[in-house]
Amino acid sequence: MTTITIMPDFVLYALVSGIGVAIVMGATGVFVVWRRMAYFGDTLAHSALLGVAIGFLAGVNVNIGIVGVCLTIAIGMVFLRSQRHLAEDTLLGILAHSSLALGLVSISFVSALRIDLMTYLFGDILSVTPTDIGWVYGGGTIALGMLAWLWKDLIAITVHEDLARTEGVNVLRTQIAFMTLFALVIAMAMKIVGILLVTALLIIPAATARRFSRTPEQMAVFAAIAGSLSVALGLQGSLLWDLPSGPAIVVASALIYVVSIALPIRRAA
Amino acid sequence: MPDGGAPIGDLLVRGKGLSVRHGRRTVLEDVDIQVSRGEIVTLIGPNGSGKTTLVRALLELEKPESGQVDRAAGITVGYTPQQLIVDRTLPLDVRRFLEMSGETDPEILADILSDVGARDVLRQEIRMLSGGEMKRVLLARALLREPDLLVLDEPTANVDIHGQVEFYNLIRRIRDDRQCGILLVSHDLHLVMSATDRVVCLNGHVCCSGLPGDVSTDPAYLELFGDAASAVAVYAHDHDHHHA
């Protein structure tokens, strides 16, 4: 698509926004790993496309559409899960695929608006504008602030929900707040890696960080670093060899993971 | 026989007429139970008799369909769940786990661990603990909150027989030192009979309850536990004799 020769600006924008997203995703992603929410992340990401369509149809900012739909699905899941009619993965499968399909169908209605589907599915970090950077850093600051506020309670309910509850943690409030955070992060990340690969940037850096961490906080920081490194390397590859940027970032993070497990470091404890 | 032993000291928690349904299954039917300061109440009953459900209802983790739970105002509750499995992806050592109780002074943490007999585990990964060590660490976390009421769900499951005896001694000592009330869920009939003030025998409803000596000869109890119970009754009697 593009070459690196001139235009240092767009490279800088891509790098700055990509690293911003990677930090937030690394810090959030550790909970996705600890709480086994990978499939849940996929479901939210898939539903984001419906958010895009609704954003266009309703004439509001696409990011608001995405956050709105993700949040609805996320909070819906909190309640559906307590009903226990279906196994959780079945429920997620229904939500993930029907919302993705609904998103695709809705987008076809508004195709007159020239929505570039590929941009949403795989991301387009190289087209990031200063406004997007504003979104990333504004949203990212809110997300990290929420995460810091929720951190203690989230760890407590991750270790044992009933124990946390008897010690006075408001479990439902914490879960809903985390879902809100999750929806925000998905909306932020879509532009960078796209709907289909969002979960990768939540999970792979966190998995990479596990071996080197002795505390939950260390793991979050290392995940943020691994994610940022993935963005830098992926972007580099994308510019050098004209690779699609989102997939290149994910490939880079997978490579970092593979290298990290090959390193001869004693497993924590 | 209604409620065998008279409650000692102030009432900490009381469930009245508790009924809990899971789906279409009635797990608890019209159960009365109470725990007072300074006493050890043990809940026994076969698998699926609703012991854990009753504990959860008393802790207000589960809403009963009918009946009511009253808790003395301002009391602190310490709880040890039946099991705690930390995902292998979560790096968490014992120290950090204990700090989640709100107490972070390393000396106090070390003291409490040696109190419960788990001296050298402070820097260990929580998921690497043995079954017995885990039970002790869970107890330590509950104690750190300086509870008025201590609720222990099967604290000796997966602990060998020697460890069980030791554990019951520990629990008695905790009661004596801290004057808290203790509600215990247990499978270990013989130990229960020797280490408890009051026994509540549960099988969806309260079969019988009262002093260990009375319960162990109660026909409802003997029917529920069959041969295991008759073997135990002798043991319990023997132990009572030594105490008297």
Interface residues (C-beta under 8 A of the other chain):
Chain A: V33 W34 R35 R36 K152 I155 A156 T158 V159 H160 D162 L163 R165 T166 E167 A206 A207 R210 S213 R214 T215 P216 Q218 M219 A268 A269
Chain B: R56 L59 L61 V77 Y79 P81 L84 V86 D87 T89 L90 P91 L92 D93 R96 F97 M100 S101 Q124 E125 M128 R141 R145 V151
